[in-house]
């Protein structure tokens, strides 16, 4: 097991370095520099002032030197300072991360809480009316663009009906509310973003659950359990579902980075100051330190998801552990 973990950690580090190198290179290959946004629109800025600004940011050095200096800072857990406002990148990420984590945790809870029952019911009642309706829901979920659905929901519930707010995650006067009223205010603000974040995943995971349950239900030990006289609920939930959950949990873990990446869309649409909107604004302003900081965080989450998936498989199936450690 130790050799397996060592091998996976080695691949973790190699992948992390590879992603940062590619991101760093592509970022600098993109047209424009951070200094352009600060100097181009100001006719009073001279060429010498622009060059001094490039030296201040270290953009006058070769690309490999810039990357080496960035790595030295990252090893010390220092992502540098933002080119836009001079704030620490770590501080900016720390300020934006909680709301993104809360939205994604609520989204995962919604996905897991509804996808499992829908998938189980579809598998135990194949080709029934419920199964056909769930299939239509899955197709609609996969085919509906997230940004279009978000805009339609905002128009319906925010503009036409006026039931829910359509921007931010709290009201401007939240400081004057009681704790109960503040929770209610957060709930109304987060209903639409959480639903939009979970919609596509809910459709997909319900289908994954159905497919895995259908595969497990056909196994010999399930027929044996029924032949022994066990009730249908015990067969489905105690034997079939427990074995079908292994790949489902693995896929769920690997989907966490995807949910955070999708935060760029709904946080921008709903004007929520989270990690996704921070990344989007940083790309527009060519804020290299912030872009790299958010990218490293997303990469680490992705690789951790893969690592946890491999470890869970290794514990569940020893042959996987032995095969991958060779």
N, C-alpha and C positions, 0 to 999 in steps of 0.2 A: 504493500500500500504506500509506503514511503517513496519508493521509486516512481510509482504512478503519480503521486503528488508533485515530486520533484520535476518530472517530465512536463506536467501540466503548467507548473509555475514558470519553467523555462520558456515554454511556448507563450505564456502570458506576457513575459517581459519582451520577447522578440516581437510579438504582435503589437505591443504598445509602442515600442520604438519605431516600427515600420509605419504605423498610422500617424505618429507625430511627424516623421520625416516627410511623408507624402502630403499631409495637411500643411505643413510649414512651407513646402515647395510650391504647392498649388496657390496658397494664399499670396505669396510674393510674385507669382507669375500673373496674377490677375491685374488688369490695367488699373493704374492709379495708385497713389500712396496716401497714407494718413495726412501728410503735409499738404497735399493738394486741396483737401477740404478746408484747411485752415488758411491757405494762402491764395488760392486761385481767385476767390471771390473778393479779395481785398486788394485793390490796385496799389495801395501804399506799401505793400510788402515787397521788398527788393529780392533779387536773386540770392544775395548773400544771406539775408535773413532766412530764406527758405533752406539754404544749405546748412546754416547753423541749426535749424530745427531738425534736419535730417541727422546731423551729428548727435544732437541731443537724444534722439530716439535710437541711435545706433544703426540707422538705415544706410549709412555710407560705407559700412563694412561688408566684406564678402558674405554670401549667404551661409556658407558653412560656419563662419565665425559667429554670425548672429545665432545660428542654431545651437552651437556649442555653449554660448553664453546663456541662452534660454534654458538649456538642459541643466547647467550648473545651478541656476536659480530654482528650477523645479525640484531638483534633488533636495534642496533646503526648504521645500514647500513654499516657495515664493514665486508666484506667477507674474510678478512685476506690477507696474502701475498702468492704468488705462491711459491711452493717448487722448481720450476725449475730455475727461474731467480730472485726471491726475489721481484718482482714487486707487486704492489697492484692489487688484483683481480678485483676490481672495475675499476681501470685504464685500465687493459687489456680488460675488457668487453667494456668499453667506446670507446676504440680505434677500436675494431672490429665490434661493433654494427652498425655503420652507413651504411657500405657497404651491410651488410646482410639485413637491413631494406629497403634500396634502391632497391635491387634485388627483395625482396619479394613484395614490393609495385608495382613495374613494372610488376611482375608476376601476382599479383591480378588484376591489370588494364587490362592486356592482357586476363586473364581468363574471367573477367566480360564483357569486350568489345566484345569478340567473342562468348562466350558461350551463352549469351542471344539471339542474333540474330539467331544462329544456332538452339537453342532449340525452339524458336518461329516459325521459318520457318518449322522445322520438325513437330511441333504440328499442324500447320495450313495446312500442306500438308502431312498428314500421308500416309505412304506406297508409297510415290512418289519416283522418282529417287534420289532426294536430300535427302529425309529421309533415304533411304537405304544406300546411301553413308555416311551420318552422322553416321548411326549405325555401319558401318564397321570401321569408324574412331574411334568411342568409344571403340569398341572391341580391336582395335590395341593399343589405348592409355592405356587401362587397362592391356593389356598383355605384353607390351614392358617394360623391366627393364630399370630404369632410367640410371644406370651406363653404360649399353650396348649402349643405344641411345646416351649418351654423348660421348662415345668413337667413335662411328660411325660418328657422326657429326664433331668431331675433326679431324678425318682422312679425311673426305670428304672436308670440308670447310677450314681446316687449313693446311693439309699436301698435299692433291692432288690438290685442286684448289688454295690454298694460299690466299683466300679472307679474312679470319678472323684470329686474334690471338687466341691461344689456352691456354694461361695461364695468370693469373693475371687480374686485372681490369684496369690497365693503363700501358703505356709504361715506360721504364726506364728514357727516356729523356723528360718526360712530363713537367718538369719545364721550358723548353725552348720553349714551344708551346704557341700560343695565346689562349685566352679564347674560341674562336670558334673551333680552332684546338683541344683543350683539350676536348671539348664536343664530337667532332667527334671521338677522340681516345677512350674515355670512351664508346661511343656507340658501336664501333666495338668490344671492349673487352667484353661488357655485352650482346651482342646479343645472343650468344650461351647459357650462363648460365641462362638468363631469359627465353629463349625458353624451355630449359630442365626443369627448375623449373615449368613452366606453363603447360607443355604438358599433364601430367596426369590429372591435375585439369581441364584443358580445356575440355578434353573428358568427365570427370565425370559430370561437371556442365551443359554442354549442354544436357546431358541425364536427369539430375534432372529437368532442365527447361522444357524439352519436357513433362516429366511425369506430372509435376504440371500444365502446360498449358492444357494438354489433360483433366485433372481432372476438371479444372475450366471451360473450354469451354462447358462441358456437363451440367453445372449448369443451373437452371431455369432462373436466372436473366440475363444470357447471351442470352438465347432464347428470353426473354422479350425485351432486348435491340435491338435485330435484328428485332423483330416484330414491334417495334416502328419506324423502318425505319433508324436507325443509320447506318452509313457507316461501312464497315468491318474493316477498320483501326482503327476507334474509338472504336469499340467493342473489338478488339484484344488488342490494346495498352492502351486504357483508362480504360477499365473495367477488362478484363481478366488478362492482364499482371500485373497490380497493385496488384491484389489479389494473383496472383501466386508468386510474389516477396517475400512475407513474409517468407515462409519456405526457399526460395533460399538464402535470405540475412542471415538467421539464420545459414544455413549450411556453407555459406561463412565465417561468423565470427568464427565458430568452426574450420574451416580449416586453419586459420592463424597459430596456433601452429604447425600443421602438415607441413606447408610449411617451417617454420623455422627449424623444425627437419630434413626435407629433405635437408636443406642446408649443412648438413654434407657430403652428397654424392657429390653434384656438386661443392662445395667449395674445397673439397679435390681433385677431378679430375682436376679442372681448376686452382688449386693452388691460390685460392682467400683467403686472410687473413681476413676471417669473423668469425662469431660466430660458425658456424658449424665446420670449420677447427680447431678453438681453442679448441672446445670440444673434437674432435678426437685426437689431439695432447696431450691434458691433460689426456685422458684415457690411452694412450700408455705410458706416463711418470708417471702415478699414482699421478698426481698433484691434491690431494684431495680438497684443497680450490677452485681451478678453476673449477673442476668438479661440486662441490656443488653450486658454484655461477651461472654457466650456467644452471644447473638443476633447481634452484629456479626461475630463470628468465623465463625459458620455462614453468614451472609449473604455475607461476603467469599469464602468457599469456593465458595458457589453461583454467584456472579457470575464468579469466576475460572474455574470450570468452563465456564460459558457462553462466556466470552471465549476460552478455549483451544479450545473446540469451533468457534467462528467462525473463529479463526485457522487451525486445521487444515483446515477446509473451504476457506478462501480460498487456502491453498497448494495444496490438491488440485484445486480447481476455480477458475480465474481469473475465470470469469463471475460467480461469487458475489461475489468481491472488487469487481468493477466495478459490479455491480448495487447492492450495499449502500453503496457509497461515494458514490452519486449523491444 
